[in-house]
Amino acid sequence: MKKSIFIKNMIEKYHIPPSSLEKIIIKYLWWNSKNLFLQEDISFIYEIEEDVKKLTHWYPLAYILWQAEFYGLSFFVDENTLIPRIDTEVLVRSVLDYCWEKKTKFFLFDIGTWTWCIPLSLNFYSPEFFKNTIGIDISANALKIAKKNKENLVKNKKISFLLLDFHYLESIIQEIDYKNKNLIFTANLPYIKNWDEALEKNVEVYEPQAALFWGKDTGFEMYEDLIKKLIVIKKEKKIKNIDLFIEIWYNQAECSKSFLEEKKLSYRQIFDTNKILRTLFIKI
């Protein structure tokens, strides 16, 4: 069977977009997919078909490719990590805009780091604004992926990873004098109410549930815990400024507003291109 016919039949048989098939082919060839038709050996085509079959069962293409594009950069991913998405680019852009506005240096903390797409993107595009960067996560496997992405994208020695629950943030803060420093915290914590029906099937089935679901009522509960923790840390450690940027779920405008106003915190809502609220900038 000619390779071109084999590929055509594969697309028709499994009803997948040609662009997805092309990306899978490139994964195996590591060069332009046109070279597929110049090879004599077709054994790896059957391996390609096995990957294509995964797509028909909602398996994420990014996990097949071990790669996801985010903010113009390529991140290594596997089943231990969330797949970076364009929604989170709103948060990164907001932090960069804020840094350019203030034109000062910050200590950057990323909470729940996974692939580390947020702090690595920030350090890649504007390293001059970040004196030091620390990422924490409760998943040792996710931190391995984060370190791999750091090696590929940013060689800065002032970037470190810690296996830590944010409820123990004091253990980091107390080691360094932050009294007169400016701190930026970024977080993309689990914010989806348990088994939200709006979640896409491939996300629900294959991506780490520990990174997705939290809370029976609103899904905003973990952010409430983080914000309370930062309020206490700022007061006890007499920190000058703590700026917090978080990504929230599409339906959390009211519950987040209610909580932040109850805590008398200044905040700004940031919307995506579809005018959906996805990022909050909070002054602690």
PAGU-221271 format. One record per residue: x, y, z of N, C-alpha, C in turn; residue in one letter; residue number from 1. Coordinates in steps of 0.05 Angstrom, whole numbers, plus 32768, in hexadecimal, padded with zeros to 4 digits. Layout:
<recs>
REC     nx     ny     nz    cax    cay    caz     cx     cy     cz   r     k
REC      X      Y      Z      X      Y      Z      X      Y      Z   A   NUM
...
</recs>
This chain:
<recs>
REC     nx     ny     nz    cax    cay    caz     cx     cy     cz   r     k
REC   8011   7FE8   8000   8000   8000   8000   8012   8019   8000   M     1
REC   800C   802C   7FEE   801B   8045   7FEE   8016   8054   8008   K     2
REC   802B   8062   8010   8029   8071   8029   8014   8086   8028   K     3
REC   8012   8094   8012   7FFE   80AA   800F   7FE2   809F   8012   S     4
REC   7FDD   8087   8007   7FC3   807B   8009   7FBE   8072   8026   I     5
REC   7FD3   8068   8033   7FD0   805F   804F   7FC9   8077   8061   F     6
REC   7FD6   808E   805D   7FD0   80A6   806C   7FB4   80B0   8067   I     7
REC   7FAC   80B0   804E   7F91   80B9   8047   7F7C   80A8   8054   K     8
REC   7F81   808E   8052   7F6D   807B   805F   7F6C   807F   807D   N     9
REC   7F82   8085   8089   7F83   8089   80A6   7F72   80A1   80AE   M    10
REC   7F74   80B7   809F   7F64   80CE   80A4   7F46   80C8   80A1   I    11
REC   7F3F   80BA   808B   7F23   80B3   8086   7F18   809F   809B   E    12
REC   7F29   808C   80A3   7F20   8077   80B5   7F1B   8082   80D1   K    13
REC   7F2D   8094   80DB   7F2B   809E   80F6   7F1F   80BA   80F9   Y    14
REC   7F1A   80C7   80E2   7F0D   80E1   80E2   7F1C   80F5   80F4   H    15
REC   7F36   80F7   80EF   7F46   810A   80FE   7F4F   8120   80EC   I    16
REC   7F54   8138   80F7   7F5E   814E   80E6   7F79   8148   80DA   P    17
REC   7F7D   814E   80C1   7F97   8149   80B4   7FAE   8156   80C3   P    18
REC   7FA9   816E   80CF   7FBE   817C   80DE   7FC7   816C   80F6   S    19
REC   7FB5   815D   8104   7FBD   814D   811B   7FCE   8135   8112   S    20
REC   7FC7   8129   80FB   7FD7   8113   80F0   7FF2   811D   80E8   L    21
REC   7FF4   8134   80DD   800E   813F   80D4   8020   8143   80ED   E    22
REC   8015   814D   8103   8025   8151   811B   802F   8136   8126   K    23
REC   801F   8122   8125   8027   8108   812E   803E   80FC   811C   I    24
REC   803B   8100   8103   8050   80F7   80F0   806A   8105   80F6   I    25
REC   8069   811F   80FA   8081   812E   80FF   808E   8125   8119   I    26
REC   807E   811D   812C   8089   8112   8145   809B   80FA   8140   K    27
REC   8093   80E9   812D   80A3   80D1   8127   80BB   80D7   8115   Y    28
REC   80B8   80EB   8104   80CD   80F0   80F0   80E1   8104   80FA   L    29
REC   80D8   8117   810B   80E9   812D   8115   80F3   813F   80FE   W    30
REC   80E5   813D   80E7   80EA   8151   80D2   80D0   8154   80C2   W    31
REC   80D1   8163   80AD   80B9   8169   809E   80AA   8150   8095   N    32
REC   8090   8151   8099   807F   8139   8094   8080   8130   8077   S    33
REC   8088   8141   8064   808A   8138   8048   809E   8122   8045   K    34
REC   80B2   8121   8057   80C6   810C   8054   80BB   80F0   805A   N    35
REC   80A3   80EF   8066   8097   80D5   806B   8095   80C5   8051   L    36
REC   808F   80D3   803B   808A   80C5   8022   80A4   80BE   8014   F    37
REC   80BB   80C5   801F   80D5   80BF   8013   80E1   80A7   8021   L    38
REC   80D5   809E   8037   80E1   8088   8046   80D7   806C   803B   Q    39
REC   80EA   8059   803C   80E3   803E   8032   80D4   802E   8048   E    40
REC   80DC   8031   8061   80D1   8022   8076   80B6   802E   807F   D    41
REC   80A1   801F   807F   8087   8029   8087   807E   801E   80A2   I    42
REC   8090   8010   80B1   8088   8004   80CA   807E   8018   80DE   S    43
REC   808A   8030   80DF   8082   8044   80F3   8067   8050   80ED   F    44
REC   805D   804C   80D4   8042   8056   80CE   802D   8048   80E0   I    45
REC   8032   802F   80E6   8020   8021   80F8   8021   802C   8114   Y    46
REC   8038   8036   811C   803A   8043   8136   802A   805D   8136   E    47
REC   802C   806B   811F   801C   8083   811C   7FFE   807D   811F   I    48
REC   7FF6   8067   8113   7FD9   8060   8114   7FD1   805B   8131   E    49
REC   7FE2   804F   8141   7FDC   804B   815E   7FD7   8065   816C   E    50
REC   7FE7   8079   8166   7FE3   8094   8171   7FC9   80A0   8168   D    51
REC   7FC3   809C   814E   7FAA   80A6   8143   7F92   809A   8151   V    52
REC   7F93   8080   8157   7F7E   8073   8165   7F79   807F   8181   K    53
REC   7F8E   8088   818E   7F8B   8095   81A8   7F7A   80AF   81A6   K    54
REC   7F7E   80BD   8190   7F6E   80D6   818C   7F50   80D0   818B   L    55
REC   7F49   80B9   8180   7F2D   80B2   817E   7F20   80AC   8199   T    56
REC   7F31   80A8   81AD   7F28   80A3   81C8   7F2D   80BB   81DA   H    57
REC   7F2F   80D2   81CE   7F31   80EC   81DC   7F4C   80F1   81E9   W    58
REC   7F60   80E0   81E3   7F7A   80E4   81EE   7F86   80FD   81E3   Y    59
REC   7F90   810F   81F4   7F9A   8129   81EB   7FB1   8127   81D7   P    60
REC   7FB0   8136   81C2   7FC5   8137   81AE   7FE0   813F   81BB   L    61
REC   7FDF   8152   81CE   7FF7   815C   81DA   8007   8146   81E8   A    62
REC   7FF8   8133   81F5   8005   811C   8202   8012   8109   81EE   Y    63
REC   8005   8107   81D7   8011   80F6   81C2   802B   8102   81B7   I    64
REC   802A   811C   81B4   8042   812A   81A9   8057   8131   81BE   L    65
REC   804F   812E   81D8   8060   8136   81EF   8067   8154   81ED   W    66
REC   8055   8164   81E3   805B   8180   81DD   8042   8190   81DC   Q    67
REC   8043   81A9   81E8   802D   81BC   81E6   8039   81D8   81E2   A    68
REC   802C   81E6   81D0   8035   8202   81CB   8027   8215   81DE   E    69
REC   8037   8227   81EA   802C   823B   81FD   803B   8254   81FB   F    70
REC   802D   826A   81F5   8039   8285   81F4   8052   8285   81E1   Y    71
REC   8050   8277   81CB   8065   8277   81B8   807C   8264   81BE   G    72
REC   8079   8254   81D4   808F   8242   81DC   8084   8225   81DB   L    73
REC   8097   8213   81DA   8090   81F7   81D9   8097   81EA   81F4   S    74
REC   8083   81DE   8201   8086   81D1   821B   8083   81B3   8219   F    75
REC   8094   81A5   8227   8091   8188   8229   807B   8182   823C   F    76
REC   8069   816F   8235   8053   8167   8246   8050   8148   8245   V    77
REC   8045   813E   825B   803C   8122   825B   8024   8120   826E   D    78
REC   801C   8108   8274   8003   8104   8283   8006   810D   82A0   E    79
REC   801E   8115   82A9   8022   811F   82C4   801C   813D   82C6   N    80
REC   8017   814A   82B0   8013   8167   82B0   7FF9   816F   82A2   T    81
REC   7FEF   8186   82A9   7FDB   8193   8299   7FE6   819B   827F   L    82
REC   7FD6   819D   826B   7FDF   81A7   8251   7FDB   81C6   8250   I    83
REC   7FF0   81D5   824C   7FEE   81F2   824B   7FDA   81FA   8236   P    84
REC   7FCA   820F   823C   7FB5   8218   822A   7FB6   8236   8225   R    85
REC   7FAA   823F   8210   7FAA   825B   8209   7F9C   826C   821F   I    86
REC   7F89   8260   822E   7F7C   826F   8243   7F91   827A   8257   D    87
REC   7FA5   826B   825D   7FB9   8273   8270   7FCC   8289   8265   T    88
REC   7FCC   828C   824B   7FDD   82A1   823F   7FD3   82BD   8248   E    89
REC   7FB9   82BF   824F   7FAE   82D8   8258   7FBD   82E0   8272   V    90
REC   7FC1   82CD   8284   7FCF   82D2   829D   7FEC   82DB   8298   L    91
REC   7FFA   82CD   8287   8016   82D4   8281   8018   82F0   8275   V    92
REC   8007   82F6   8262   8007   8311   8256   8001   8326   826B   R    93
REC   7FEF   8320   827E   7FE8   8334   8293   8000   8339   82A5   S    94
REC   800F   8324   82AC   8026   8328   82BD   803C   8338   82AF   V    95
REC   8040   8332   8295   8054   8340   8286   804D   835E   8283   L    96
REC   8034   8363   827E   802B   837F   827C   802F   838E   8296   D    97
REC   8029   8380   82AC   802D   838C   82C7   804A   8392   82CC   Y    98
REC   805C   8380   82C5   8078   8384   82C9   8083   839B   82B9   C    99
REC   807A   839D   82A0   8083   83B4   8290   8078   83CE   829A   W   100
REC   8060   83CD   82A6   8054   83E5   82B1   8064   83EF   82CA   E   101
REC   806C   83DC   82DB   807A   83E2   82F4   8098   83E6   82F0   K   102
REC   80A3   83D8   82DC   80C0   83DA   82D7   80D1   83D6   82F0   K   103
REC   80CB   83C2   82FE   80DA   83BB   8316   80DF   839D   8317   T   104
REC   80F0   8394   8329   80F6   8377   832A   80E4   836A   833F   K   105
REC   80DD   8351   833A   80CB   8342   834B   80D8   8327   8353   F   106
REC   80CF   831D   836A   80D3   8301   8370   80B9   82F3   8366   F   107
REC   80BD   82DE   8356   80A6   82D1   8349   80A2   82B5   8356   L   108
REC   808A   82B0   835F   8082   8296   8369   806B   828B   8358   F   109
REC   806F   8272   834F   8059   8265   833F   804F   824E   8350   D   110
REC   8035   824E   8355   8028   823A   8367   8019   8226   8356   I   111
REC   8020   820C   8359   8014   81F7   8348   801F   81F8   832C   G   112
REC   8038   81F2   8329   8047   81F9   8311   8043   81E7   82F9   T   113
REC   803F   81CD   82FD   803B   81B9   82E8   8051   81BC   82D3   W   114
REC   804B   81C4   82BA   8060   81C6   82A5   8072   81DE   82AA   T   115
REC   8069   81F0   82BB   8077   8209   82C1   8075   821D   82A9   W   116
REC   805F   821B   829B   805C   822C   8283   805A   8249   828A   C   117
REC   804E   8250   82A2   804B   826C   82A9   8066   8279   82B0   I   118
REC   8075   826F   82C4   808E   827D   82CB   80A3   827B   82B5   P   119
REC   80A4   8265   82A7   80B9   8263   8292   80B3   8276   827B   L   120
REC   809A   827A   8274   8093   828D   825F   809A   82AA   8268   S   121
REC   8095   82B0   8282   809B   82CA   828C   80B9   82CF   828C   L   122
REC   80C9   82BB   8295   80E6   82BE   8295   80F2   82BD   8279   N   123
REC   80E5   82AF   8267   80EF   82AF   824B   80ED   82CA   823E   F   124
REC   80D6   82D7   8241   80D1   82F0   8233   80DA   8309   8242   Y   125
REC   80DA   8308   825D   80E2   8320   826C   80F2   8318   8285   S   126
REC   810A   830C   8282   8119   8303   8299   8123   831A   82AA   P   127
REC   8124   8332   829E   812F   8349   82AD   811D   8351   82C5   E   128
REC   8104   8348   82C5   80F2   8350   82DA   80F1   833D   82F2   F   129
REC   80FF   8326   82F0   80FD   8312   8305   8118   830C   8312   F   130
REC   811B   8314   832B   8133   830F   833A   8137   82F1   8340   K   131
REC   8121   82E5   8346   8122   82C9   834E   8106   82BD   8348   N   132
REC   8106   82A4   8340   80ED   8296   833A   80EC   827B   8348   T   133
REC   80D6   8276   8356   80D2   825D   8364   80B7   8251   835B   I   134
REC   80B8   8238   8354   809F   822A   834D   809A   8214   8361   G   135
REC   8082   8211   836A   807C   81FB   837D   8065   81EA   8372   I   136
REC   8066   81D0   8379   8051   81BE   8371   8051   81A6   8384   D   137
REC   803A   8199   8385   8038   8182   8397   803D   8168   8388   I   138
REC   8042   816A   836E   8047   8153   835D   8065   8151   8355   S   139
REC   8072   813C   835F   808E   8138   8358   8092   8133   833A   A   140
REC   807F   8124   832E   8080   811E   8312   807D   8137   8301   N   141
REC   806B   8149   830A   8068   8162   82FB   8081   8173   82FC   A   142
REC   808E   8173   8313   80A7   8183   8316   80BD   8179   8304   L   143
REC   80BD   815F   82FF   80D1   8154   82EC   80CD   8160   82D0   K   144
REC   80B3   8162   82C8   80AD   816E   82AE   80B4   818C   82AE   I   145
REC   80AE   819A   82C4   80B5   81B6   82C6   80D3   81BA   82C3   A   146
REC   80E3   81AA   82D0   8100   81AC   82CE   810A   81A8   82B1   K   147
REC   80FD   8195   82A4   8105   818F   8288   80FF   81A8   8276   K   148
REC   80E8   81B4   827B   80E1   81CC   826C   80F3   81E3   8272   N   149
REC   80FC   81E5   828B   810F   81FA   8292   8129   81F6   8283   K   150
REC   8133   81DE   8281   814C   81D8   8273   814A   81DF   8256   E   151
REC   8132   81DB   824A   812E   81E1   822E   812A   81FE   8228   N   152
REC   811F   820D   823B   8117   8228   8234   8126   823E   8243   L   153
REC   812D   823A   825C   8139   824F   826C   8150   8244   827C   V   154
REC   8168   824F   8279   817F   8245   8287   8185   8254   82A1   K   155
REC   8173   8266   82A9   8177   8277   82C0   817A   8266   82D9   N   156
REC   8191   826B   82E8   8195   825B   8300   8184   8265   8317   K   157
REC   8177   827C   8314   8166   8287   8329   8149   827D   8327   K   158
REC   8146   8266   831B   812C   8259   8319   812E   823E   8327   I   159
REC   811C   823A   833A   811D   8221   8349   8101   8215   834D   S   160
REC   8100   81FB   8353   80E7   81ED   8356   80E7   81E0   8372   F   161
REC   80D0   81DF   837E   80CE   81D3   8398   80B5   81C1   8399   L   162
REC   80B8   81AA   83A5   80A1   8198   83AA   8095   81A2   83C4   L   163
REC   807E   81B0   83C2   8073   81BD   83DA   8055   81C3   83D6   L   164
REC   8046   81C0   83EB   802A   81C9   83EC   802A   81E7   83F3   D   165
REC   801A   81F6   83E5   801A   8213   83EA   8012   821A   8407   F   166
REC   8005   8208   8414   7FFD   820D   8430   8016   8210   8442   H   167
REC   802D   8209   8437   8046   820B   8447   8059   8220   843A   Y   168
REC   804D   8234   842E   805D   8249   8421   8070   8257   8434   L   169
REC   8068   8259   844E   8079   8267   8461   8095   825C   8462   E   170
REC   8098   8242   845C   80B2   8235   845D   80C5   8240   8448   S   171
REC   80BA   824B   8433   80CA   8258   841E   80CF   8275   8426   I   172
REC   80BA   8283   842D   80BB   82A0   8432   80CE   82A6   8449   I   173
REC   80CE   8296   845E   80DE   829D   8475   80FC   829B   8471   Q   174
REC   8104   828D   845B   8120   8289   8456   812D   82A2   8449   E   175
REC   811D   82B3   843E   8127   82CB   842F   8119   82E4   8439   I   176
REC   8128   82F9   843A   811D   8313   8443   810E   8320   842C   D   177
REC   80F3   831E   842D   80E2   832A   8418   80D5   8344   8422   Y   178
REC   80DD   834F   8438   80CF   8365   8445   80CB   837C   8432   K   179
REC   80E0   8384   8424   80DE   839B   8412   80DF   8393   83F5   N   180
REC   80D6   837B   83EF   80D7   8371   83D4   80BB   8370   83C8   K   181
REC   80BA   836F   83AE   80A1   836C   839F   809E   834F   8396   N   182
REC   8088   8343   839E   8083   8326   8398   806B   8324   8384   L   183
REC   806F   8313   8370   8059   830B   835E   8055   82ED   8362   I   184
REC   803C   82E6   8367   8034   82CA   8368   8022   82C5   8350   F   185
REC   8027   82AF   8342   8015   82A6   832D   800B   828B   8334   T   186
REC   7FF2   8285   832D   7FE7   826B   8334   7FD1   8263   8320   A   187
REC   7FD3   824A   8318   7FBE   823D   8308   7FB6   8223   8317   N   188
REC   7FA9   8227   832D   7FA2   8211   833F   7F89   8202   8335   L   189
REC   7F84   81EB   8340   7F6A   81DD   833A   7F53   81EF   8341   P   190
REC   7F43   81F6   832D   7F2D   8209   8332   7F12   8200   8327   Y   191
REC   7F10   81E7   831E   7EF8   81DD   8312   7EE8   81CF   8328   I   192
REC   7ECF   81D7   832B   7EBD   81C9   833E   7EBB   81AC   8336   K   193
REC   7EBB   819B   834A   7EBC   817E   8346   7EA9   8175   8330   N   194
REC   7EB5   816A   831A   7EA6   815E   8304   7E93   8173   82F6   W   195
REC   7E9F   8189   82EF   7E91   819E   82E0   7E8A   8193   82C5   D   196
REC   7E70   8196   82BD   7E67   818B   82A3   7E73   8199   828B   E   197
REC   7E7D   81B1   828F   7E88   81C1   8279   7EA4   81B7   8271   A   198
REC   7EB0   81A6   8280   7ECB   819D   827A   7ECB   818A   8262   L   199
REC   7EDF   818E   8250   7EE1   817D   8239   7EE9   8161   8241   E   200
REC   7EDF   814D   8232   7EE2   8131   823A   7F00   8129   823A   K   201
REC   7F10   8132   8226   7F2C   812A   8226   7F3B   8135   823E   N   202
REC   7F33   814D   8248   7F3F   8158   825F   7F37   8148   8278   V   203
REC   7F1E   8143   827B   7F13   8135   8292   7F1F   8119   8295   E   204
REC   7F22   810B   827F   7F2B   80EF   8280   7F49   80EC   8283   V   205
REC   7F58   80FD   8275   7F75   80F7   8273   7F87   810B   8282   Y   206
REC   7F7F   8123   8287   7F92   8135   8295   7F90   8131   82B3   E   207
REC   7FA5   8138   82C2   7FA6   8132   82DF   7F8E   813F   82EE   P   208
REC   7F7E   812F   82FA   7F67   8139   8308   7F6F   814B   8320   Q   209
REC   7F86   8145   832C   7F8F   8155   8342   7F95   8172   833A   A   210
REC   7F99   8176   8321   7F9E   8191   8317   7F85   819F   830D   A   211
REC   7F6F   8191   830D   7F56   819C   8302   7F41   81A2   8316   L   212
REC   7F3B   818E   8327   7F23   8190   8338   7F29   8198   8354   F   213
REC   7F18   81AA   835E   7F1A   81B2   837A   7F01   81C1   8383   W   214
REC   7EF4   81B7   8397   7EDE   81C6   83A2   7EC3   81BB   839A   G   215
REC   7EB1   81B9   83AD   7E96   81B0   83A8   7E83   81C6   83A0   K   216
REC   7E89   81DF   83A9   7E76   81F5   83A5   7E7D   8206   838D   D   217
REC   7E95   8211   838C   7E9B   8224   8376   7EB4   821C   8366   T   218
REC   7EC6   820D   8372   7EE0   8207   8365   7EF5   821C   836B   G   219
REC   7EEC   8232   8377   7EFF   8248   837E   7F0B   8244   839A   F   220
REC   7F04   822E   83A7   7F0C   822B   83C3   7F2A   822A   83C7   E   221
REC   7F39   821D   83B5   7F56   821C   83B9   7F63   8237   83B6   M   222
REC   7F58   8248   83A5   7F62   8263   83A3   7F5C   8273   83BC   Y   223
REC   7F45   826E   83C8   7F3F   827B   83E1   7F54   8274   83F7   E   224
REC   7F5C   825B   83F7   7F71   8252   840A   7F8B   8260   8405   D   225
REC   7F93   8262   83EB   7FAC   826F   83E3   7FAC   828C   83EB   L   226
REC   7F96   829A   83E5   7F94   82B7   83EB   7F96   82BB   8409   I   227
REC   7F88   82AB   8419   7F89   82AE   8436   7FA6   82AA   8440   K   228
REC   7FB3   8296   8434   7FCF   8291   843C   7FE1   82A9   8436   K   229
REC   7FDE   82B5   841E   7FEE   82CC   8417   7FE9   82E4   8428   L   230
REC   7FD0   82E8   8430   7FC9   82FE   8442   7FD8   82FB   845D   I   231
REC   7FD8   82E3   8467   7FE6   82DE   8481   8004   82E2   847D   V   232
REC   8010   82D7   8468   802C   82D9   8463   8035   82F7   8460   I   233
REC   8025   8306   8452   802C   8322   844E   802D   8331   8469   K   234
REC   8019   832C   847A   8018   8339   8494   802E   8330   84A6   K   235
REC   8032   8316   84A8   8046   830C   84BB   8063   8312   84B3   E   236
REC   8068   8311   8499   8083   8316   848F   8088   8333   8487   K   237
REC   8073   8344   848A   8075   8360   8484   807F   8365   8468   K   238
REC   8073   8357   8455   807B   8359   8439   806E   8372   842D   I   239
REC   807D   8380   841D   8074   8399   8411   805D   8395   83FE   K   240
REC   8061   8385   83E9   804D   8381   83D5   804B   8363   83CD   N   241
REC   8033   8359   83CB   802E   833F   83BF   8018   8342   83A9   I   242
REC   8020   833C   8391   800D   833D   837A   8007   8320   8372   D   243
REC   7FEE   831A   836F   7FE6   82FF   8368   7FD6   82FF   834E   L   244
REC   7FDF   82EE   833C   7FD1   82EA   8322   7FC7   82CD   8322   F   245
REC   7FAD   82C9   831E   7FA3   82AD   831E   7F90   82AA   8305   I   246
REC   7F90   8291   82FC   7F7C   828A   82E7   7F64   827D   82F4   E   247
REC   7F4C   8285   82EC   7F34   827A   82F7   7F22   826D   82E1   I   248
REC   7F0E   825E   82EA   7EFC   8251   82D8   7EE8   8266   82CE   W   249
REC   7EDC   8260   82B7   7ECC   8273   82A8   7EB3   827D   82B9   Y   250
REC   7EAB   826D   82CD   7E92   8274   82DC   7E97   827D   82F8   N   251
REC   7EB0   8287   82FE   7EB6   828E   8319   7EB8   82AC   831E   Q   252
REC   7EAC   82BC   830D   7EAD   82D9   8310   7E9F   82E2   832A   A   253
REC   7E88   82D7   832F   7E79   82E0   8347   7E85   82D6   8361   E   254
REC   7E8C   82BC   8362   7E96   82B1   837B   7EB2   82BE   8382   C   255
REC   7EC2   82C3   836E   7EDC   82D0   8373   7ED8   82ED   837C   S   256
REC   7EC6   82FB   836F   7EC0   8317   8377   7EB6   8318   8394   K   257
REC   7EA4   8306   839B   7E9A   8306   83B6   7EAF   8301   83CB   S   258
REC   7EC1   82EE   83C5   7ED6   82E8   83D9   7EEA   82FF   83DB   F   259
REC   7EF3   830A   83C5   7F07   831F   83C5   7EFD   8338   83D3   L   260
REC   7EE4   833F   83CE   7ED8   8356   83DB   7ED4   8351   83F9   E   261
REC   7ECE   8339   8400   7ECC   8332   841C   7EE6   8336   842B   E   262
REC   7EFC   8330   841D   7F17   8333   8428   7F22   834F   8424   K   263
REC   7F12   8361   8418   7F1A   837D   8413   7F34   837E   8403   K   264
REC   7F36   836E   83EF   7F4E   836E   83DD   7F48   837C   83C3   L   265
REC   7F5C   838B   83BA   7F5A   8398   83A0   7F60   8384   838A   S   266
REC   7F51   8384   8375   7F55   8371   8360   7F4C   837C   8345   Y   267
REC   7F56   836F   8330   7F4E   8377   8315   7F47   835E   8305   R   268
REC   7F31   835F   82F7   7F28   8349   82E6   7F34   834C   82CA   Q   269
REC   7F3E   8336   82BF   7F4B   8337   82A5   7F3D   8322   8293   I   270
REC   7F34   832B   827C   7F23   831B   826B   7F34   8311   8252   F   271
REC   7F2C   82FB   8247   7F39   82F1   822F   7F2D   82FE   8217   D   272
REC   7F35   82F5   81FF   7F2B   8302   81E6   7F0E   82FC   81E1   T   273
REC   7F03   82E8   81EF   7EE6   82E2   81EC   7ED6   82F0   8202   N   274
REC   7EE3   8302   8211   7ED6   8312   8226   7ECD   8300   823D   K   275
REC   7EDC   82EB   8242   7ED7   82D9   8258   7EEC   82DE   826E   I   276
REC   7EE3   82E1   8286   7EF5   82E6   829D   7F05   82CD   82A2   L   277
REC   7F20   82CE   829F   7F31   82B7   82A4   7F48   82BD   82B7   R   278
REC   7F4E   82D6   82BC   7F65   82DD   82CD   7F5D   82F3   82E1   T   279
REC   7F68   82F0   82F9   7F64   8304   830E   7F80   830E   8317   L   280
REC   7F82   8329   8319   7F9A   8335   8324   7F92   8340   833F   F   281
REC   7F9E   8335   8355   7F96   833C   8370   7FAD   8348   837F   I   282
REC   7FA8   835E   838D   7FBC   836B   839E   7FB7   8360   83BB   K   283
REC   7FCA   8352   83C4   7FC8   8346   83DF   7FD0   835B   83F4   I   284
</recs>
